Amino acid sequence: MNLLARFQSLGAGLSRFTERWIPDSWVICMILTTIAMLLAIFGAEAGNGEPLVSRVELTVLAWGGGMWNLLELAMQFTIAMVAAHACVSSRPIFNLLDRIAAIPNPEQPGQAIAIACLFSFVTGYLNWAFCLVACALFVPFLCKHNPKADVRILIVGCFIALGTIWHGGLSGSAPLIMATPGNPLLEPATGEPIVDEIMPVTSTLFNAFNGGYMGFLALVGFCAVMAVHPAPGDRVTLTPEQVDDILPKPPLALERRDTPAGALDRSRIWVLLAAALIGYPLGHAIFTQGFGRAWNINAYNMTFLVAALLLHGRPDSFIRACQDGVGASWGIILQFPFYAGIFGIMNNTGLGYWLGGLFADVSSPRLFPVFVYLYSAVMNLFVPSAGSKWLIEAPYLIPAGQELGVSVKTVLFAYMYGDSTSNLIQPFWCIPILAVTRLRFGDIVGYAFLVAAICGVTSVFFMLLIPLKGL
């Protein structure tokens, strides 16, 4: 058996194992909550040496105290999902997805896997939410036109950008926070600032090292996904009936109401007005402040809202698309408070500082980027919100790095890359694509784990080479 065949066999074996043993994503969230609580009680010693009962109580209260602390961020993410869904469900984008999915030769399923990866890279670089929604809706089209491709690998291919390049792309949460004036690291509510200046995206997202890393890792991830596509006998494909059941339906023309209210609902003036009201302040900010300083999280949401408005053209169509988009956002709406509870444990019991201190204590300057990368990857399993997690970790990772002579930008990059890699095995961000395809996380995580392992080894090599200063 050659190396490729062994790799495919390993992927198939891992997939069978995870299908049997990996539970639903919300259950995994609760398992991670339990682990965080145990670490806080017995590791970080919540309550500074208080009796066990007191430590348990303080940990539970810390979870409850954090549950509602990320509502603003959750709303930003929800709007991002809704706006991205509205863009994708417009007739121009809907027709485009169908045409792209028909490009591969149906007798060559590897071509469909390649198209899935390339589509993921393009959309993931532009926007993480757009990638999640567009790729989720793209998989049924790929299955329709390429019935011999394994649906699990199509999903991993469509998900590959979130595990490789997204955080170094235009919607990277941590660098966008660093580029936002008045961010909590620059102007904390209490205490001294963690950083002394904002970092425009021209110095982070468009940094030469970041571009080189993303390009190489994208190539590695692409090759890994192509390599795990199982042999014909091990492939899982969908029947035409199953494909038809999950295939998005084309936008339907709304019933025309010949009433004054109907005329108002159809009038394009409201769409143009809303687009202008959103677009002008965004354009003004970019013109007066420069792209690097104006391009932040809110700017991204404004861009996709304007795009969705213009793609639909009429209020009734836009509103209906947004209503449907809320359904695609249910995972964020439901699970975010539970992950925010973990955020509360990390932040309010000292668990985050304790874990970070463990890495800093055993690290050297040259190995510190590796430790930050690994730490970020592990923490992403507990708090799958790159922006909020950065606000948790930065206050102790940045000073620790500076003490070792490692620049803020190097710490930022190591954090970004670690956060991306473990997305491949984090069920939270798989919710939209699994909801559309009606598969379980356990169906795909075996193959995703192999790809994540390969990308992880590659990234560690880069972390050993990253300049400690002068990026």
C-alpha positions in Angstrom: 0.0 0.0 0.0 1.5 3.4 -1.1 1.7 6.4 1.2 -1.4 8.1 -0.3 -3.5 5.0 0.1 -2.3 4.7 3.8 -3.2 8.3 4.3 -6.7 7.8 2.8 -7.2 4.7 4.9 -6.2 6.5 8.1 -8.7 9.3 7.3 -11.4 6.7 6.7 -10.6 5.0 10.0 -10.6 8.2 12.0 -13.9 9.2 10.4 -15.5 5.9 11.5 -14.2 6.5 15.0 -15.5 10.1 15.3 -18.9 9.2 13.8 -19.4 6.8 16.6 -17.9 8.8 19.5 -18.0 12.6 18.8 -21.3 14.1 20.2 -23.3 17.2 19.0 -21.5 20.6 19.0 -23.5 22.0 21.9 -22.7 18.9 24.0 -19.0 19.5 23.2 -19.5 23.1 24.4 -20.7 21.7 27.7 -17.9 19.2 28.0 -15.4 22.1 27.4 -17.3 24.1 30.1 -16.8 21.2 32.5 -13.1 21.0 31.7 -12.7 24.7 32.2 -14.5 24.6 35.6 -12.3 21.7 36.8 -9.1 23.5 35.8 -10.3 26.7 37.5 -11.2 24.8 40.7 -8.2 22.5 41.0 -5.6 24.2 38.8 -5.9 27.9 39.0 -7.5 27.6 42.4 -10.5 29.9 42.0 -10.9 31.9 45.2 -7.2 32.1 46.1 -7.0 29.0 48.3 -10.5 29.1 49.6 -12.2 25.8 50.7 -13.4 23.6 47.9 -17.1 24.5 48.3 -16.2 28.2 48.0 -14.0 27.6 44.9 -16.8 25.7 43.2 -19.3 28.5 44.0 -16.9 31.2 42.8 -16.3 29.3 39.6 -20.0 28.9 38.9 -20.6 32.6 39.7 -17.7 33.4 37.3 -19.4 31.4 34.6 -22.7 33.1 35.2 -21.1 36.5 35.4 -19.5 36.0 32.0 -22.6 34.6 30.3 -24.0 38.0 29.1 -20.7 40.0 28.8 -20.2 39.3 25.1 -23.7 40.4 23.8 -22.2 43.2 21.7 -19.7 40.9 20.1 -22.4 38.2 19.6 -24.7 40.8 17.9 -21.8 41.9 15.6 -21.2 38.2 14.7 -25.0 37.6 14.2 -25.3 40.7 11.9 -22.3 39.5 10.0 -23.9 36.1 9.5 -27.3 37.6 8.5 -25.8 40.1 6.1 -23.6 37.4 4.5 -26.5 35.1 4.2 -28.6 37.9 2.5 -25.8 38.4 0.0 -25.5 34.7 -0.8 -29.3 34.2 -1.1 -29.7 37.0 -3.7 -30.4 35.7 -7.2 -27.1 36.9 -8.7 -25.0 35.0 -6.2 -27.4 32.0 -6.2 -27.0 31.6 -9.9 -23.2 32.1 -9.6 -22.9 29.3 -7.1 -24.7 26.9 -9.5 -22.5 27.8 -12.4 -19.3 27.4 -10.4 -20.3 24.0 -9.1 -20.9 22.8 -12.7 -17.3 23.6 -13.7 -15.7 20.3 -12.6 -15.9 17.1 -14.6 -18.5 14.9 -12.7 -16.4 11.9 -13.6 -13.3 13.4 -11.8 -14.4 14.1 -8.2 -11.0 15.4 -7.3 -11.9 18.5 -9.4 -14.9 19.2 -7.2 -12.7 19.0 -4.1 -10.3 21.4 -5.7 -13.1 23.9 -6.5 -14.4 23.6 -2.9 -11.0 24.5 -1.6 -10.5 27.4 -3.9 -13.9 28.8 -3.3 -13.2 28.6 0.5 -9.9 30.4 0.1 -11.5 33.3 -1.8 -14.5 33.7 0.4 -12.5 33.1 3.6 -9.9 35.8 2.8 -12.7 38.3 2.2 -14.8 37.5 5.2 -15.2 34.7 7.7 -19.0 35.0 7.9 -19.3 35.1 4.2 -17.2 32.0 3.9 -19.3 30.2 6.5 -22.6 30.9 4.8 -21.4 30.8 1.1 -19.6 27.5 1.6 -22.5 26.0 3.5 -24.8 26.8 0.6 -22.2 25.8 -2.0 -21.9 22.2 -0.9 -25.3 21.1 -2.1 -24.6 22.6 -5.5 -21.3 20.7 -5.6 -23.1 17.5 -4.6 -25.7 18.1 -7.3 -23.2 18.5 -10.1 -20.5 16.1 -8.8 -22.3 13.0 -7.4 -19.1 10.9 -7.1 -17.3 13.3 -4.7 -17.3 12.4 -1.0 -19.6 14.8 0.7 -17.5 14.8 3.9 -14.4 15.9 2.0 -16.4 18.5 0.1 -17.3 19.9 3.6 -13.7 19.9 4.8 -12.6 21.5 1.5 -15.2 24.2 1.9 -14.1 24.7 5.5 -10.3 24.8 4.8 -9.9 28.6 4.7 -11.2 29.0 8.3 -8.4 26.6 9.4 -5.7 28.3 7.4 -5.9 31.9 6.1 -9.0 33.6 7.5 -7.4 35.3 10.4 -4.7 36.7 8.2 -7.3 37.9 5.7 -9.4 41.0 5.5 -11.8 40.0 8.4 -9.1 38.9 10.9 -10.6 39.8 14.3 -7.5 40.3 16.4 -5.7 42.6 13.9 -9.0 44.5 13.3 -9.3 45.1 17.0 -5.7 46.4 17.1 -6.6 48.8 14.3 -9.7 50.1 16.0 -9.2 53.4 17.9 -10.1 53.2 21.6 -9.9 49.4 21.7 -9.7 47.8 25.2 -6.0 47.1 24.9 -5.2 50.7 24.1 -7.7 52.3 26.4 -8.7 49.7 29.1 -11.5 50.6 31.6 -9.0 50.2 34.5 -5.3 49.8 34.7 -2.5 50.6 32.4 -2.7 50.2 28.6 -1.5 46.9 27.2 -0.3 48.6 24.0 0.7 52.2 23.3 -0.5 52.7 19.7 -3.0 51.3 17.2 -1.7 49.0 14.5 -3.2 49.8 11.1 -4.0 46.7 9.0 -1.4 47.8 6.5 1.2 46.8 9.1 -0.5 43.5 10.1 -2.8 42.0 7.5 -0.7 43.3 4.6 2.6 42.4 6.2 5.0 40.5 4.0 5.4 37.7 6.5 1.7 37.3 6.9 1.3 37.1 3.1 4.0 34.5 2.7 2.7 32.4 5.6 -0.9 32.4 4.3 0.2 31.5 0.7 2.3 28.5 1.8 -0.2 27.3 4.4 -3.0 27.5 1.8 -1.0 25.3 -0.5 -0.3 22.8 2.3 -4.0 22.7 3.3 -5.1 22.3 -0.3 -2.8 19.3 -0.8 -3.8 17.7 2.5 -7.6 17.9 1.6 -6.9 16.4 -1.8 -4.9 13.6 -0.3 -7.5 12.5 2.3 -10.2 12.0 -0.4 -11.0 8.3 0.2 -10.9 5.5 -2.3 -14.2 4.9 -4.2 -15.2 2.1 -1.8 -15.0 4.3 1.3 -16.7 7.4 -0.1 -19.9 8.7 1.3 -22.1 10.3 -1.4 -25.6 11.6 -1.4 -28.5 10.2 -3.4 -30.3 12.6 -5.9 -33.2 12.7 -3.4 -31.0 13.7 -0.6 -29.3 16.3 -2.7 -32.7 17.7 -3.7 -33.7 17.8 -0.1 -30.8 20.0 1.0 -30.4 22.0 -2.2 -31.2 25.7 -1.6 -34.3 26.8 -3.5 -33.9 29.7 -5.9 -35.4 33.0 -4.6 -39.1 33.2 -5.5 -40.7 36.2 -6.9 -42.9 37.8 -4.2 -46.6 38.2 -4.8 -47.4 41.7 -6.1 -49.7 43.7 -3.9 -51.4 46.5 -5.8 -51.9 48.6 -2.7 -50.1 51.7 -1.3 -48.4 49.5 1.3 -47.3 47.1 -1.5 -45.9 49.9 -3.5 -43.9 51.1 -0.5 -42.6 47.6 0.2 -41.4 47.3 -3.4 -39.9 50.8 -3.7 -36.1 50.8 -4.4 -35.8 54.2 -2.8 -35.6 52.7 0.7 -32.9 50.3 -0.3 -30.9 53.1 -1.9 -31.4 55.3 1.1 -30.3 52.7 3.5 -27.2 51.9 1.4 -26.3 55.5 1.3 -26.8 56.0 5.0 -24.5 53.1 5.7 -22.1 53.6 2.9 -21.4 57.3 3.2 -20.0 57.2 6.8 -17.9 54.2 5.9 -16.5 55.8 2.8 -15.9 59.1 4.7 -14.0 57.2 7.4 -11.8 55.4 4.8 -11.2 58.7 2.9 -10.3 60.7 6.0 -8.6 58.1 8.2 -7.1 55.8 5.5 -8.1 52.2 4.8 -5.7 50.8 7.4 -7.3 52.7 10.3 -10.9 52.7 9.1 -11.1 49.0 8.3 -12.4 47.3 11.5 -15.2 44.9 12.5 -18.0 47.4 12.2 -16.7 48.5 8.8 -16.9 44.9 7.6 -20.5 44.6 8.7 -21.4 47.8 7.0 -19.9 46.6 3.7 -21.9 43.4 3.7 -25.1 45.2 4.6 -24.7 47.6 1.7 -23.8 44.7 -0.6 -26.9 42.7 0.5 -29.2 45.8 0.0 -27.9 46.4 -3.5 -27.9 42.8 -4.6 -31.6 42.4 -3.6 -32.6 45.8 -4.8 -36.0 45.8 -3.1 -37.0 46.0 0.6 -39.3 43.0 0.6 -36.6 40.7 -0.9 -33.9 42.0 1.4 -36.0 41.6 4.5 -37.0 38.1 3.7 -33.4 37.1 3.0 -32.4 38.5 6.4 -35.2 36.6 8.1 -33.8 33.4 6.5 -30.3 34.4 7.6 -31.3 34.4 11.3 -31.9 30.7 10.9 -28.3 30.2 9.7 -27.2 32.2 12.8 -29.0 30.1 15.4 -25.7 28.4 16.5 -24.2 31.8 17.4 -27.3 33.0 19.1 -27.7 29.8 21.2 -24.1 28.8 21.9 -22.4 32.2 22.3 -23.7 32.8 25.9 -22.4 29.4 26.9 -19.0 30.1 25.4 -19.2 33.5 27.0 -19.6 31.6 30.3 -16.3 29.9 29.6 -14.9 33.4 28.9 -16.1 34.4 32.4 -14.3 31.5 34.0 -11.1 32.3 32.1 -11.3 36.0 33.0 -12.7 36.0 36.5 -11.0 33.1 38.2 -7.5 33.7 36.9 -7.5 30.5 34.8 -6.4 32.3 31.7 -3.4 33.9 33.5 -2.6 30.6 35.1 -2.5 28.8 31.8 -0.5 31.6 30.1 1.9 31.6 33.0 2.6 27.9 32.6 3.7 28.5 29.0 5.7 31.6 29.8 7.6 29.9 32.7 8.9 27.1 30.4 9.5 29.3 27.4 12.5 30.9 25.8 12.4 33.9 23.4 12.8 31.7 20.4 10.1 29.2 21.5 7.7 31.8 22.8 5.9 32.2 19.4 5.5 28.4 19.3 3.9 28.4 22.8 1.6 31.3 21.9 0.6 29.4 18.7 -0.2 26.2 20.6 -1.8 28.1 23.5 -4.1 30.0 21.1 -5.0 26.8 19.3 -6.0 25.1 22.6 -7.9 28.1 24.0 -9.9 28.3 20.7 -11.5 25.0 21.7 -12.8 26.7 24.9 -13.6 30.2 23.5 -14.2 30.0 19.7 -14.4 33.8 19.3 -11.1 35.1 18.0 -11.9 38.7 19.0 -13.0 38.1 22.5 -10.3 35.5 23.1 -7.7 38.0 22.0 -9.0 40.4 24.6 -8.6 37.6 27.2 -5.1 36.5 26.2 -3.4 39.7 25.1 -3.2 41.3 28.6 -0.8 38.6 29.8 0.7 37.3 26.5 1.9 40.7 25.3 3.7 41.6 28.5 5.2 38.1 28.8 6.5 38.4 25.2 7.9 41.9 25.8 9.7 40.6 28.9 11.3 38.0 26.7 12.1 40.4 23.9 9.3 39.3 21.6 7.4 42.2 19.8 3.7 42.8 20.1 3.2 42.1 16.3 5.0 38.7 16.6 2.7 37.7 19.5 -0.3 38.9 17.5 0.7 36.8 14.5 1.4 33.6 16.5 -2.0 34.1 18.2 -3.8 34.6 14.8 -2.3 31.4 13.3 -3.0 29.2 16.3 -6.6 30.4 16.5 -7.1 29.5 12.8 -5.6 26.0 12.9 -7.9 24.6 15.6 -11.0 25.9 13.8 -10.8 22.7 11.8 -11.6 20.7 14.8 -13.9 23.2 16.6 -17.5 22.3 16.1 -18.9 25.7 16.8 -17.9 27.1 13.4 -19.1 24.0 11.6 -22.7 24.7 12.6 -23.9 26.4 9.4 -22.4 23.9 7.0 -23.6 20.9 9.0 -27.1 22.4 9.4 -27.4 22.7 5.6 -26.0 19.3 4.8 -27.7 17.6 7.8 -24.5 15.7 8.8 -23.0 15.5 12.3 -19.7 16.9 13.4 -18.4 13.4 14.0 -19.0 12.6 10.3 -16.2 15.0 9.2 -13.9 15.6 12.1 -11.7 12.5 11.4 -10.6 14.0 8.1 -10.5 17.5 9.4 -8.2 16.4 12.2 -5.7 15.0 9.7 -5.7 18.2 7.7 -5.4 20.2 11.0 -2.4 18.1 12.1 -0.6 18.7 8.8 -1.3 22.5 8.9 -0.3 22.5 12.6 3.2 21.0 11.9 3.7 23.4 9.1 2.7 26.4 11.3 5.0 25.4 14.1 7.9 25.4 11.6 6.9 28.9 10.6 6.8 29.9 14.3 10.4 28.8 14.7 11.4 31.1 11.9 9.2 34.1 12.6 11.3 37.3 13.4 11.0 38.1 17.1 11.2 41.8 16.3 11.1 44.1 13.3 8.1 42.5 11.5 
